[in-house]
Amino acid sequence: MVKQLNKNNKAYFICEECGFAYLGRKTANECKQWCRTHHSCSLEITKYAIKI
């Protein structure tokens, strides 16, 4: 499960492993799985990360 943050009437999903934020829950879950498995971040996933 990833954390959900509601800010400015938008939902953001936070990877609990690295703290990156995403607009989609699916992408945040993919990030979390990658981080847990590889103990690093994937550039293919984190390119979708956004700044809150």
C-alpha distance matrix in Angstrom:
0.0 3.8 6.8 9.3 12.9 15.8 19.0 22.3 21.2 18.5 14.7 13.2 9.8 9.6 8.7 8.3 10.8 13.6 13.1 14.1 13.5 13.5 14.8 12.7 9.1 10.3 11.8 9.1 7.1 10.7 11.3 8.6 10.1 13.5 13.4 12.5 15.2 17.8 17.4 18.3 17.5 18.5 21.1 20.4 16.9 17.6 20.6 18.4 17.1 18.7 20.3 19.6
3.8 0.0 3.8 6.5 9.8 13.0 15.9 19.2 18.5 15.7 12.0 9.9 6.3 5.8 5.6 6.0 9.2 11.1 9.9 10.6 9.9 10.3 11.8 10.5 7.4 9.5 10.1 6.7 6.5 10.0 9.7 7.7 10.4 13.1 12.5 12.6 15.6 17.6 16.8 17.0 15.6 16.9 19.0 18.6 14.9 15.0 17.9 15.6 13.9 15.2 16.6 15.8
6.8 3.8 0.0 3.8 6.6 10.0 12.9 16.4 16.0 13.6 10.2 8.3 5.6 5.0 6.8 6.7 10.5 11.7 9.4 10.6 9.3 10.4 11.7 11.4 9.0 12.0 12.4 8.9 9.9 13.3 12.4 10.7 13.8 16.1 15.0 15.4 18.7 20.3 19.0 19.0 17.6 19.1 20.8 20.8 17.0 16.4 19.0 16.6 14.3 14.6 15.3 13.7
9.3 6.5 3.8 0.0 3.8 6.6 9.8 13.2 12.4 10.1 6.6 5.7 4.6 6.2 9.3 10.2 13.7 14.4 11.5 11.7 9.2 9.6 9.8 10.0 8.4 12.0 12.6 9.9 11.4 14.8 14.2 13.3 16.4 18.6 17.8 18.7 21.7 23.2 22.1 21.6 19.7 20.8 22.0 21.6 17.9 17.2 19.2 16.3 14.1 13.8 14.4 12.4
12.9 9.8 6.6 3.8 0.0 3.8 6.3 10.0 10.0 8.2 5.8 5.0 6.2 7.4 11.0 12.0 15.4 15.2 11.8 11.9 9.0 10.1 10.1 11.6 11.0 14.7 14.7 12.1 14.4 17.4 16.3 15.8 19.3 20.9 19.9 21.1 24.3 25.3 23.8 23.0 20.9 22.2 22.9 22.8 19.2 17.9 19.5 16.6 14.1 12.8 12.5 9.8
15.8 13.0 10.0 6.6 3.8 0.0 3.8 6.9 6.4 5.6 4.6 6.1 8.7 10.8 14.5 15.7 19.1 18.7 15.2 14.8 11.5 11.8 10.6 12.5 12.7 16.5 16.7 14.7 17.2 20.1 19.3 19.2 22.4 24.1 23.3 24.7 27.7 28.7 27.4 26.4 24.0 24.9 25.2 24.9 21.4 20.2 21.3 18.1 15.9 14.0 13.6 10.4
19.0 15.9 12.9 9.8 6.3 3.8 0.0 3.8 5.4 5.4 6.6 7.6 10.9 12.5 16.3 17.7 20.7 19.7 16.0 15.2 12.0 12.6 11.5 14.3 15.2 18.8 18.4 16.7 19.6 22.1 20.9 21.2 24.6 25.8 24.8 26.6 29.6 30.2 28.7 27.3 24.8 25.7 25.6 25.5 22.3 20.5 21.1 18.2 15.8 13.1 12.1 8.5
22.3 19.2 16.4 13.2 10.0 6.9 3.8 0.0 3.8 5.5 8.4 10.1 13.8 15.7 19.5 21.2 24.1 22.8 19.1 17.9 14.6 14.6 12.9 15.9 17.4 20.8 20.4 19.3 22.3 24.6 23.5 24.2 27.6 28.6 27.9 29.9 32.7 33.2 31.8 30.1 27.3 28.0 27.3 27.1 24.1 22.4 22.4 19.4 17.4 14.4 13.3 10.0
21.2 18.5 16.0 12.4 10.0 6.4 5.4 3.8 0.0 3.8 6.9 9.8 13.3 16.0 19.7 21.5 24.7 23.8 20.3 19.0 15.4 14.7 12.2 14.6 16.0 19.4 19.7 18.8 21.5 23.9 23.4 24.1 27.2 28.5 28.2 29.9 32.6 33.5 32.4 31.0 28.1 28.5 28.1 27.4 24.3 23.1 23.1 19.8 18.3 15.7 15.5 12.5
18.5 15.7 13.6 10.1 8.2 5.6 5.4 5.5 3.8 0.0 3.8 6.5 10.0 12.9 16.5 18.7 21.7 20.8 17.5 15.8 12.1 11.0 8.4 10.9 12.5 15.8 15.9 15.2 18.0 20.2 19.8 20.7 23.7 24.9 24.7 26.6 29.2 29.9 29.1 27.5 24.6 24.8 24.4 23.6 20.5 19.4 19.6 16.1 14.8 12.5 12.9 10.4
14.7 12.0 10.2 6.6 5.8 4.6 6.6 8.4 6.9 3.8 0.0 3.8 6.7 9.9 13.4 15.5 18.6 18.2 15.1 13.7 10.0 8.9 6.7 8.4 9.3 12.8 13.2 12.0 14.6 17.1 16.9 17.4 20.3 21.8 21.7 23.3 25.9 27.0 26.2 24.9 22.2 22.5 22.7 21.8 18.4 17.7 18.4 14.9 13.5 12.0 12.9 10.6
13.2 9.9 8.3 5.7 5.0 6.1 7.6 10.1 9.8 6.5 3.8 0.0 3.8 6.5 10.0 12.5 15.3 14.5 11.4 9.9 6.3 5.7 5.1 7.2 8.0 11.4 10.9 9.2 12.2 14.6 13.7 14.3 17.5 18.7 18.3 20.2 22.9 23.6 22.7 21.3 18.6 19.1 19.3 18.8 15.3 14.3 15.4 12.1 10.2 9.0 10.0 8.3
9.8 6.3 5.6 4.6 6.2 8.7 10.9 13.8 13.3 10.0 6.7 3.8 0.0 3.8 6.8 9.3 12.1 12.0 9.4 8.4 5.5 5.2 6.1 6.5 5.7 9.0 8.6 6.0 8.7 11.4 10.6 10.8 13.9 15.4 15.1 16.7 19.3 20.4 19.5 18.5 16.1 16.8 17.6 17.2 13.4 12.8 14.7 11.7 9.8 10.0 11.5 10.5
9.6 5.8 5.0 6.2 7.4 10.8 12.5 15.7 16.0 12.9 9.9 6.5 3.8 0.0 3.8 6.0 8.7 8.5 5.8 5.7 4.4 6.4 8.9 9.5 8.3 10.8 9.6 6.2 8.8 11.2 9.3 8.9 12.5 13.7 12.5 14.2 17.2 18.0 16.6 15.7 13.7 15.1 16.3 16.6 12.9 11.7 14.3 12.1 9.4 10.0 10.9 10.3
8.7 5.6 6.8 9.3 11.0 14.5 16.3 19.5 19.7 16.5 13.4 10.0 6.8 3.8 0.0 3.8 5.5 5.9 5.0 5.6 6.4 8.1 11.2 10.9 9.2 10.5 9.0 5.3 6.9 8.8 6.4 5.3 9.1 10.2 8.8 10.4 13.4 14.3 13.0 12.4 10.7 12.4 14.3 14.8 11.2 10.4 13.7 12.2 9.8 11.7 12.9 13.2
8.3 6.0 6.7 10.2 12.0 15.7 17.7 21.2 21.5 18.7 15.5 12.5 9.3 6.0 3.8 0.0 3.8 6.0 5.6 8.1 9.5 11.6 14.5 14.2 12.0 13.5 12.5 8.7 9.2 11.4 9.1 6.6 10.0 11.5 9.3 9.8 13.4 14.5 12.6 12.9 12.3 14.7 17.1 17.9 14.5 13.6 17.1 15.9 13.3 14.8 15.5 15.3
10.8 9.2 10.5 13.7 15.4 19.1 20.7 24.1 24.7 21.7 18.6 15.3 12.1 8.7 5.5 3.8 0.0 3.8 6.0 8.4 11.0 13.2 16.6 16.2 14.3 14.9 13.3 10.0 10.2 11.2 8.3 5.9 8.8 9.4 6.3 7.1 10.6 11.2 8.9 9.4 9.5 12.4 15.1 16.4 13.5 12.6 16.3 15.9 13.6 15.7 16.4 17.0
13.6 11.1 11.7 14.4 15.2 18.7 19.7 22.8 23.8 20.8 18.2 14.5 12.0 8.5 5.9 6.0 3.8 0.0 3.8 5.8 9.2 11.8 15.5 15.9 14.8 15.5 13.1 10.2 11.6 12.0 8.4 7.7 10.8 10.2 7.2 9.5 12.5 11.9 9.4 8.5 7.8 10.9 12.9 14.8 12.0 10.2 13.7 13.8 11.0 13.0 13.4 14.6
13.1 9.9 9.4 11.5 11.8 15.2 16.0 19.1 20.3 17.5 15.1 11.4 9.4 5.8 5.0 5.6 6.0 3.8 0.0 3.8 6.4 9.8 13.2 14.2 13.5 15.0 12.8 9.6 11.8 13.0 9.7 9.2 12.9 12.9 10.4 12.5 15.7 15.5 13.2 12.1 10.7 13.3 14.6 16.1 13.0 10.7 13.8 13.1 9.8 10.8 10.7 11.2
14.1 10.6 10.6 11.7 11.9 14.8 15.2 17.9 19.0 15.8 13.7 9.9 8.4 5.7 5.6 8.1 8.4 5.8 3.8 0.0 3.8 6.8 10.5 11.8 11.9 13.2 10.4 8.0 11.0 11.6 8.4 9.4 12.9 12.5 10.9 13.7 16.3 15.8 14.2 12.2 9.7 11.4 12.0 13.2 10.1 7.6 10.3 9.4 6.0 7.4 8.1 9.5
13.5 9.9 9.3 9.2 9.0 11.5 12.0 14.6 15.4 12.1 10.0 6.3 5.5 4.4 6.4 9.5 11.0 9.2 6.4 3.8 0.0 3.8 7.1 8.9 9.6 11.7 9.3 7.1 10.7 12.0 9.7 10.9 14.4 14.5 13.6 16.2 18.7 18.7 17.5 15.6 12.8 13.8 14.0 14.4 11.0 9.0 10.8 8.7 5.5 5.6 6.9 7.3
13.5 10.3 10.4 9.6 10.1 11.8 12.6 14.6 14.7 11.0 8.9 5.7 5.2 6.4 8.1 11.6 13.2 11.8 9.8 6.8 3.8 0.0 3.8 5.5 7.2 8.9 6.7 5.9 9.6 10.6 9.4 11.3 14.2 14.5 14.6 17.1 19.2 19.4 18.9 17.0 13.8 13.8 13.7 13.1 9.7 8.7 9.9 6.7 5.1 5.8 8.6 9.2
14.8 11.8 11.7 9.8 10.1 10.6 11.5 12.9 12.2 8.4 6.7 5.1 6.1 8.9 11.2 14.5 16.6 15.5 13.2 10.5 7.1 3.8 0.0 3.8 6.8 9.0 7.9 8.1 11.4 12.6 12.3 14.2 16.7 17.4 17.9 20.2 22.2 22.7 22.4 20.6 17.3 16.9 16.6 15.4 12.2 11.8 12.1 8.4 8.0 7.6 10.3 10.2
12.7 10.5 11.4 10.0 11.6 12.5 14.3 15.9 14.6 10.9 8.4 7.2 6.5 9.5 10.9 14.2 16.2 15.9 14.2 11.8 8.9 5.5 3.8 0.0 3.8 5.4 5.5 6.5 8.8 10.2 10.9 12.6 14.6 15.7 16.8 18.7 20.4 21.4 21.6 20.1 17.1 16.3 16.6 14.8 11.5 12.3 13.0 9.3 9.7 10.6 13.6 13.6
9.1 7.4 9.0 8.4 11.0 12.7 15.2 17.4 16.0 12.5 9.3 8.0 5.7 8.3 9.2 12.0 14.3 14.8 13.5 11.9 9.6 7.2 6.8 3.8 0.0 3.8 5.5 5.1 6.2 8.7 9.9 10.5 12.3 14.3 15.3 16.5 18.4 19.9 20.1 19.3 16.8 16.4 17.6 15.9 12.4 13.4 15.0 11.8 11.6 12.9 15.5 15.2
10.3 9.5 12.0 12.0 14.7 16.5 18.8 20.8 19.4 15.8 12.8 11.4 9.0 10.8 10.5 13.5 14.9 15.5 15.0 13.2 11.7 8.9 9.0 5.4 3.8 0.0 3.8 5.5 5.1 6.2 8.7 9.9 10.6 12.4 14.3 15.5 16.6 18.2 19.1 18.3 15.7 14.7 16.0 13.8 10.7 12.7 14.2 11.4 12.2 14.4 17.5 17.9
11.8 10.1 12.4 12.6 14.7 16.7 18.4 20.4 19.7 15.9 13.2 10.9 8.6 9.6 9.0 12.5 13.3 13.1 12.8 10.4 9.3 6.7 7.9 5.5 5.5 3.8 0.0 3.8 5.4 5.0 6.2 8.6 9.9 10.5 12.2 14.3 15.4 16.3 17.0 15.5 12.6 11.4 12.4 10.5 7.1 8.9 10.5 7.9 8.8 11.5 14.7 15.8
9.1 6.7 8.9 9.9 12.1 14.7 16.7 19.3 18.8 15.2 12.0 9.2 6.0 6.2 5.3 8.7 10.0 10.2 9.6 8.0 7.1 5.9 8.1 6.5 5.1 5.5 3.8 0.0 3.8 5.4 5.0 6.2 8.7 9.9 10.5 12.3 14.3 15.3 15.3 14.3 11.7 11.8 13.3 12.3 8.6 9.2 11.7 9.4 8.6 11.0 13.6 14.2
7.1 6.5 9.9 11.4 14.4 17.2 19.6 22.3 21.5 18.0 14.6 12.2 8.7 8.8 6.9 9.2 10.2 11.6 11.8 11.0 10.7 9.6 11.4 8.8 6.2 5.1 5.4 3.8 0.0 3.8 5.3 5.0 6.2 8.6 9.8 10.6 12.3 14.1 14.7 14.4 12.6 12.5 14.8 13.6 10.2 11.7 14.4 12.5 12.2 14.8 17.3 17.8
10.7 10.0 13.3 14.8 17.4 20.1 22.1 24.6 23.9 20.2 17.1 14.6 11.4 11.2 8.8 11.4 11.2 12.0 13.0 11.6 12.0 10.6 12.6 10.2 8.7 6.2 5.0 5.4 3.8 0.0 3.8 5.5 5.2 6.2 8.6 10.0 10.6 12.0 13.3 12.6 10.5 9.6 12.0 10.4 7.4 9.9 12.5 11.2 11.8 15.0 17.9 19.2
11.3 9.7 12.4 14.2 16.3 19.3 20.9 23.5 23.4 19.8 16.9 13.7 10.6 9.3 6.4 9.1 8.3 8.4 9.7 8.4 9.7 9.4 12.3 10.9 9.9 8.7 6.2 5.0 5.3 3.8 0.0 3.8 5.5 5.1 6.1 8.6 10.0 10.5 10.8 9.7 7.3 7.4 9.9 9.5 6.2 7.4 10.7 10.0 9.5 12.9 15.4 16.9
8.6 7.7 10.7 13.3 15.8 19.2 21.2 24.2 24.1 20.7 17.4 14.3 10.8 8.9 5.3 6.6 5.9 7.7 9.2 9.4 10.9 11.3 14.2 12.6 10.5 9.9 8.6 6.2 5.0 5.5 3.8 0.0 3.8 5.5 5.1 6.2 8.6 10.1 9.9 10.0 9.0 10.2 13.1 13.1 10.0 10.7 14.2 13.4 12.3 15.2 17.2 18.0
10.1 10.4 13.8 16.4 19.3 22.4 24.6 27.6 27.2 23.7 20.3 17.5 13.9 12.5 9.1 10.0 8.8 10.8 12.9 12.9 14.4 14.2 16.7 14.6 12.3 10.6 9.9 8.7 6.2 5.2 5.5 3.8 0.0 3.8 5.5 5.2 6.1 8.5 9.6 10.4 9.9 10.4 13.8 13.3 10.8 12.5 15.8 15.3 15.0 18.2 20.5 21.6
13.5 13.1 16.1 18.6 20.9 24.1 25.8 28.6 28.5 24.9 21.8 18.7 15.4 13.7 10.2 11.5 9.4 10.2 12.9 12.5 14.5 14.5 17.4 15.7 14.3 12.4 10.5 9.9 8.6 6.2 5.1 5.5 3.8 0.0 3.8 5.5 5.2 5.9 7.5 7.4 6.8 7.0 10.6 10.6 8.8 10.5 13.7 14.1 14.0 17.5 19.9 21.6
13.4 12.5 15.0 17.8 19.9 23.3 24.8 27.9 28.2 24.7 21.7 18.3 15.1 12.5 8.8 9.3 6.3 7.2 10.4 10.9 13.6 14.6 17.9 16.8 15.3 14.3 12.2 10.5 9.8 8.6 6.1 5.1 5.5 3.8 0.0 3.8 5.6 5.5 4.9 5.2 5.6 7.8 11.3 12.4 10.3 10.7 14.4 14.9 13.8 17.0 18.7 20.3
12.5 12.6 15.4 18.7 21.1 24.7 26.6 29.9 29.9 26.6 23.3 20.2 16.7 14.2 10.4 9.8 7.1 9.5 12.5 13.7 16.2 17.1 20.2 18.7 16.5 15.5 14.3 12.3 10.6 10.0 8.6 6.2 5.2 5.5 3.8 0.0 3.8 5.8 5.5 7.9 9.3 11.3 14.9 15.7 13.6 14.3 18.0 18.2 17.1 20.2 21.8 22.9
15.2 15.6 18.7 21.7 24.3 27.7 29.6 32.7 32.6 29.2 25.9 22.9 19.3 17.2 13.4 13.4 10.6 12.5 15.7 16.3 18.7 19.2 22.2 20.4 18.4 16.6 15.4 14.3 12.3 10.6 10.0 8.6 6.1 5.2 5.6 3.8 0.0 3.8 6.0 8.2 9.9 10.9 14.7 15.2 13.9 15.3 18.6 19.2 18.8 22.2 24.1 25.7
17.8 17.6 20.3 23.2 25.3 28.7 30.2 33.2 33.5 29.9 27.0 23.6 20.4 18.0 14.3 14.5 11.2 11.9 15.5 15.8 18.7 19.4 22.7 21.4 19.9 18.2 16.3 15.3 14.1 12.0 10.5 10.1 8.5 5.9 5.5 5.8 3.8 0.0 3.8 5.3 7.7 8.9 12.5 13.7 13.0 14.0 17.1 18.5 18.1 21.5 23.3 25.3
17.4 16.8 19.0 22.1 23.8 27.4 28.7 31.8 32.4 29.1 26.2 22.7 19.5 16.6 13.0 12.6 8.9 9.4 13.2 14.2 17.5 18.9 22.4 21.6 20.1 19.1 17.0 15.3 14.7 13.3 10.8 9.9 9.6 7.5 4.9 5.5 6.0 3.8 0.0 3.8 7.1 9.8 13.2 15.1 14.0 13.9 17.3 18.6 17.4 20.5 21.8 23.5
18.3 17.0 19.0 21.6 23.0 26.4 27.3 30.1 31.0 27.5 24.9 21.3 18.5 15.7 12.4 12.9 9.4 8.5 12.1 12.2 15.6 17.0 20.6 20.1 19.3 18.3 15.5 14.3 14.4 12.6 9.7 10.0 10.4 7.4 5.2 7.9 8.2 5.3 3.8 0.0 3.8 6.8 9.7 12.1 11.3 10.8 14.0 15.8 14.7 17.9 19.2 21.4
17.5 15.6 17.6 19.7 20.9 24.0 24.8 27.3 28.1 24.6 22.2 18.6 16.1 13.7 10.7 12.3 9.5 7.8 10.7 9.7 12.8 13.8 17.3 17.1 16.8 15.7 12.6 11.7 12.6 10.5 7.3 9.0 9.9 6.8 5.6 9.3 9.9 7.7 7.1 3.8 0.0 3.8 6.4 8.8 7.8 7.0 10.3 12.0 11.2 14.5 16.2 18.6
18.5 16.9 19.1 20.8 22.2 24.9 25.7 28.0 28.5 24.8 22.5 19.1 16.8 15.1 12.4 14.7 12.4 10.9 13.3 11.4 13.8 13.8 16.9 16.3 16.4 14.7 11.4 11.8 12.5 9.6 7.4 10.2 10.4 7.0 7.8 11.3 10.9 8.9 9.8 6.8 3.8 0.0 3.8 5.3 5.4 6.0 8.5 10.5 10.9 14.6 17.0 19.7
21.1 19.0 20.8 22.0 22.9 25.2 25.6 27.3 28.1 24.4 22.7 19.3 17.6 16.3 14.3 17.1 15.1 12.9 14.6 12.0 14.0 13.7 16.6 16.6 17.6 16.0 12.4 13.3 14.8 12.0 9.9 13.1 13.8 10.6 11.3 14.9 14.7 12.5 13.2 9.7 6.4 3.8 0.0 3.8 5.4 5.1 5.9 9.0 9.9 13.3 15.7 18.9
20.4 18.6 20.8 21.6 22.8 24.9 25.5 27.1 27.4 23.6 21.8 18.8 17.2 16.6 14.8 17.9 16.4 14.8 16.1 13.2 14.4 13.1 15.4 14.8 15.9 13.8 10.5 12.3 13.6 10.4 9.5 13.1 13.3 10.6 12.4 15.7 15.2 13.7 15.1 12.1 8.8 5.3 3.8 0.0 3.8 5.9 5.8 7.9 10.1 13.6 16.7 19.7
16.9 14.9 17.0 17.9 19.2 21.4 22.3 24.1 24.3 20.5 18.4 15.3 13.4 12.9 11.2 14.5 13.5 12.0 13.0 10.1 11.0 9.7 12.2 11.5 12.4 10.7 7.1 8.6 10.2 7.4 6.2 10.0 10.8 8.8 10.3 13.6 13.9 13.0 14.0 11.3 7.8 5.4 5.4 3.8 0.0 3.8 5.5 6.0 7.5 11.3 14.4 16.9
17.6 15.0 16.4 17.2 17.9 20.2 20.5 22.4 23.1 19.4 17.7 14.3 12.8 11.7 10.4 13.6 12.6 10.2 10.7 7.6 9.0 8.7 11.8 12.3 13.4 12.7 8.9 9.2 11.7 9.9 7.4 10.7 12.5 10.5 10.7 14.3 15.3 14.0 13.9 10.8 7.0 6.0 5.1 5.9 3.8 0.0 3.8 5.1 5.0 8.6 11.3 14.2
20.6 17.9 19.0 19.2 19.5 21.3 21.1 22.4 23.1 19.6 18.4 15.4 14.7 14.3 13.7 17.1 16.3 13.7 13.8 10.3 10.8 9.9 12.1 13.0 15.0 14.2 10.5 11.7 14.4 12.5 10.7 14.2 15.8 13.7 14.4 18.0 18.6 17.1 17.3 14.0 10.3 8.5 5.9 5.8 5.5 3.8 0.0 3.8 5.6 8.4 11.4 14.6
18.4 15.6 16.6 16.3 16.6 18.1 18.2 19.4 19.8 16.1 14.9 12.1 11.7 12.1 12.2 15.9 15.9 13.8 13.1 9.4 8.7 6.7 8.4 9.3 11.8 11.4 7.9 9.4 12.5 11.2 10.0 13.4 15.3 14.1 14.9 18.2 19.2 18.5 18.6 15.8 12.0 10.5 9.0 7.9 6.0 5.1 3.8 0.0 3.8 6.4 10.1 12.7
17.1 13.9 14.3 14.1 14.1 15.9 15.8 17.4 18.3 14.8 13.5 10.2 9.8 9.4 9.8 13.3 13.6 11.0 9.8 6.0 5.5 5.1 8.0 9.7 11.6 12.2 8.8 8.6 12.2 11.8 9.5 12.3 15.0 14.0 13.8 17.1 18.8 18.1 17.4 14.7 11.2 10.9 9.9 10.1 7.5 5.0 5.6 3.8 0.0 3.8 7.0 9.6
18.7 15.2 14.6 13.8 12.8 14.0 13.1 14.4 15.7 12.5 12.0 9.0 10.0 10.0 11.7 14.8 15.7 13.0 10.8 7.4 5.6 5.8 7.6 10.6 12.9 14.4 11.5 11.0 14.8 15.0 12.9 15.2 18.2 17.5 17.0 20.2 22.2 21.5 20.5 17.9 14.5 14.6 13.3 13.6 11.3 8.6 8.4 6.4 3.8 0.0 3.8 6.3
20.3 16.6 15.3 14.4 12.5 13.6 12.1 13.3 15.5 12.9 12.9 10.0 11.5 10.9 12.9 15.5 16.4 13.4 10.7 8.1 6.9 8.6 10.3 13.6 15.5 17.5 14.7 13.6 17.3 17.9 15.4 17.2 20.5 19.9 18.7 21.8 24.1 23.3 21.8 19.2 16.2 17.0 15.7 16.7 14.4 11.3 11.4 10.1 7.0 3.8 0.0 3.8
19.6 15.8 13.7 12.4 9.8 10.4 8.5 10.0 12.5 10.4 10.6 8.3 10.5 10.3 13.2 15.3 17.0 14.6 11.2 9.5 7.3 9.2 10.2 13.6 15.2 17.9 15.8 14.2 17.8 19.2 16.9 18.0 21.6 21.6 20.3 22.9 25.7 25.3 23.5 21.4 18.6 19.7 18.9 19.7 16.9 14.2 14.6 12.7 9.6 6.3 3.8 0.0
